[in-house]
């Protein structure tokens, strides 16, 4: 269920229209749908410095688009933003959407990490495995992660960070790393 798109996970009022247990398919009609409000979006194509992103090691030999990608050691370049700039008042949940292209040269278990820190203390941390999205090694693969986080878990004045943790330090490259933050209003 955690792999469903955020709008399907958030809809409380739904009706099952079709199910096939052999094919493992279920189709639902979404009766009550709440449209999220986009709070911000940032893309790092690794061609030049981008606000809110740390710098990393660039590579010109392994690229998805443009002239550069990020070569990932243990950690990728990090997206960080103050929660003050997200204007979360009146929201109950944040939808954190990340998409990028990744080239992993060997089997590994990288994580997309969502971390919230305030005054040098971690308030929230979640590592999401990317292994299931890597269908082949040595090739560029698209990766998409959508995560819903309650606004109560993110204290005002904290810093939200999103990055890749390459625990095994396997040879890895990233390109076109996009982060979107949207909010759902309190009902």
Secondary structure as a PSIPRED ss2 file (coil, helix, strand):
# PSIPRED VFORMAT (PSIPRED V4.0)

   1 X C   1.000  0.000  0.000
   2 X C   1.000  0.000  0.000
   3 X C   1.000  0.000  0.000
   4 X C   1.000  0.000  0.000
   5 X C   1.000  0.000  0.000
   6 X H   0.000  1.000  0.000
   7 X H   0.000  1.000  0.000
   8 X H   0.000  1.000  0.000
   9 X H   0.000  1.000  0.000
  10 X H   0.000  1.000  0.000
  11 X C   1.000  0.000  0.000
  12 X C   1.000  0.000  0.000
  13 X C   1.000  0.000  0.000
  14 X E   0.000  0.000  1.000
  15 X E   0.000  0.000  1.000
  16 X E   0.000  0.000  1.000
  17 X E   0.000  0.000  1.000
  18 X E   0.000  0.000  1.000
  19 X E   0.000  0.000  1.000
  20 X E   0.000  0.000  1.000
  21 X C   1.000  0.000  0.000
  22 X C   1.000  0.000  0.000
  23 X C   1.000  0.000  0.000
  24 X C   1.000  0.000  0.000
  25 X E   0.000  0.000  1.000
  26 X E   0.000  0.000  1.000
  27 X E   0.000  0.000  1.000
  28 X E   0.000  0.000  1.000
  29 X E   0.000  0.000  1.000
  30 X E   0.000  0.000  1.000
  31 X C   1.000  0.000  0.000
  32 X C   1.000  0.000  0.000
  33 X C   1.000  0.000  0.000
  34 X C   1.000  0.000  0.000
  35 X C   1.000  0.000  0.000
  36 X C   1.000  0.000  0.000
  37 X E   0.000  0.000  1.000
  38 X E   0.000  0.000  1.000
  39 X E   0.000  0.000  1.000
  40 X E   0.000  0.000  1.000
  41 X E   0.000  0.000  1.000
  42 X E   0.000  0.000  1.000
  43 X E   0.000  0.000  1.000
  44 X E   0.000  0.000  1.000
  45 X C   1.000  0.000  0.000
  46 X C   1.000  0.000  0.000
  47 X C   1.000  0.000  0.000
  48 X C   1.000  0.000  0.000
  49 X C   1.000  0.000  0.000
  50 X C   1.000  0.000  0.000
  51 X C   1.000  0.000  0.000
  52 X C   1.000  0.000  0.000
  53 X E   0.000  0.000  1.000
  54 X C   1.000  0.000  0.000
  55 X C   1.000  0.000  0.000
  56 X C   1.000  0.000  0.000
  57 X E   0.000  0.000  1.000
  58 X E   0.000  0.000  1.000
  59 X E   0.000  0.000  1.000
  60 X C   1.000  0.000  0.000
  61 X C   1.000  0.000  0.000
  62 X C   1.000  0.000  0.000
  63 X C   1.000  0.000  0.000
  64 X C   1.000  0.000  0.000
  65 X C   1.000  0.000  0.000
  66 X C   1.000  0.000  0.000
  67 X C   1.000  0.000  0.000
  68 X C   1.000  0.000  0.000
  69 X E   0.000  0.000  1.000
  70 X E   0.000  0.000  1.000
  71 X E   0.000  0.000  1.000
  72 X E   0.000  0.000  1.000
  73 X C   1.000  0.000  0.000
  74 X C   1.000  0.000  0.000
  75 X E   0.000  0.000  1.000
  76 X C   1.000  0.000  0.000
  77 X C   1.000  0.000  0.000
  78 X C   1.000  0.000  0.000
  79 X E   0.000  0.000  1.000
  80 X E   0.000  0.000  1.000
  81 X E   0.000  0.000  1.000
  82 X E   0.000  0.000  1.000
  83 X H   0.000  1.000  0.000
  84 X H   0.000  1.000  0.000
  85 X H   0.000  1.000  0.000
  86 X H   0.000  1.000  0.000
  87 X C   1.000  0.000  0.000
  88 X C   1.000  0.000  0.000
  89 X C   1.000  0.000  0.000
  90 X C   1.000  0.000  0.000
  91 X E   0.000  0.000  1.000
  92 X E   0.000  0.000  1.000
  93 X E   0.000  0.000  1.000
  94 X E   0.000  0.000  1.000
  95 X E   0.000  0.000  1.000
  96 X E   0.000  0.000  1.000
  97 X E   0.000  0.000  1.000
  98 X E   0.000  0.000  1.000
  99 X E   0.000  0.000  1.000
 100 X E   0.000  0.000  1.000
 101 X E   0.000  0.000  1.000
 102 X E   0.000  0.000  1.000
 103 X E   0.000  0.000  1.000
 104 X E   0.000  0.000  1.000
 105 X C   1.000  0.000  0.000
 106 X C   1.000  0.000  0.000
 107 X C   1.000  0.000  0.000
 108 X C   1.000  0.000  0.000
 109 X C   1.000  0.000  0.000
 110 X C   1.000  0.000  0.000
 111 X E   0.000  0.000  1.000
 112 X E   0.000  0.000  1.000
 113 X E   0.000  0.000  1.000
 114 X E   0.000  0.000  1.000
 115 X E   0.000  0.000  1.000
 116 X E   0.000  0.000  1.000
 117 X E   0.000  0.000  1.000
 118 X E   0.000  0.000  1.000
 119 X C   1.000  0.000  0.000
 120 X C   1.000  0.000  0.000
 121 X E   0.000  0.000  1.000
 122 X E   0.000  0.000  1.000
 123 X E   0.000  0.000  1.000
 124 X E   0.000  0.000  1.000
 125 X E   0.000  0.000  1.000
 126 X E   0.000  0.000  1.000
 127 X E   0.000  0.000  1.000
 128 X E   0.000  0.000  1.000
 129 X E   0.000  0.000  1.000
 130 X C   1.000  0.000  0.000
 131 X H   0.000  1.000  0.000
 132 X H   0.000  1.000  0.000
 133 X H   0.000  1.000  0.000
 134 X C   1.000  0.000  0.000
 135 X C   1.000  0.000  0.000
 136 X C   1.000  0.000  0.000
 137 X C   1.000  0.000  0.000
 138 X C   1.000  0.000  0.000
 139 X C   1.000  0.000  0.000
 140 X E   0.000  0.000  1.000
 141 X E   0.000  0.000  1.000
 142 X E   0.000  0.000  1.000
 143 X E   0.000  0.000  1.000
 144 X E   0.000  0.000  1.000
 145 X E   0.000  0.000  1.000
 146 X E   0.000  0.000  1.000
 147 X E   0.000  0.000  1.000
 148 X E   0.000  0.000  1.000
 149 X E   0.000  0.000  1.000
 150 X E   0.000  0.000  1.000
 151 X H   0.000  1.000  0.000
 152 X H   0.000  1.000  0.000
 153 X H   0.000  1.000  0.000
 154 X C   1.000  0.000  0.000
 155 X C   1.000  0.000  0.000
 156 X C   1.000  0.000  0.000
 157 X C   1.000  0.000  0.000
 158 X C   1.000  0.000  0.000
 159 X E   0.000  0.000  1.000
 160 X E   0.000  0.000  1.000
 161 X E   0.000  0.000  1.000
 162 X E   0.000  0.000  1.000
 163 X E   0.000  0.000  1.000
 164 X E   0.000  0.000  1.000
 165 X E   0.000  0.000  1.000
 166 X C   1.000  0.000  0.000
 167 X C   1.000  0.000  0.000
 168 X C   1.000  0.000  0.000
 169 X C   1.000  0.000  0.000
 170 X C   1.000  0.000  0.000
 171 X C   1.000  0.000  0.000
 172 X E   0.000  0.000  1.000
 173 X E   0.000  0.000  1.000
 174 X E   0.000  0.000  1.000
 175 X E   0.000  0.000  1.000
 176 X E   0.000  0.000  1.000
 177 X E   0.000  0.000  1.000
 178 X E   0.000  0.000  1.000
 179 X E   0.000  0.000  1.000
 180 X E   0.000  0.000  1.000
 181 X E   0.000  0.000  1.000
 182 X E   0.000  0.000  1.000
 183 X E   0.000  0.000  1.000
 184 X E   0.000  0.000  1.000
 185 X E   0.000  0.000  1.000
 186 X C   1.000  0.000  0.000
 187 X C   1.000  0.000  0.000
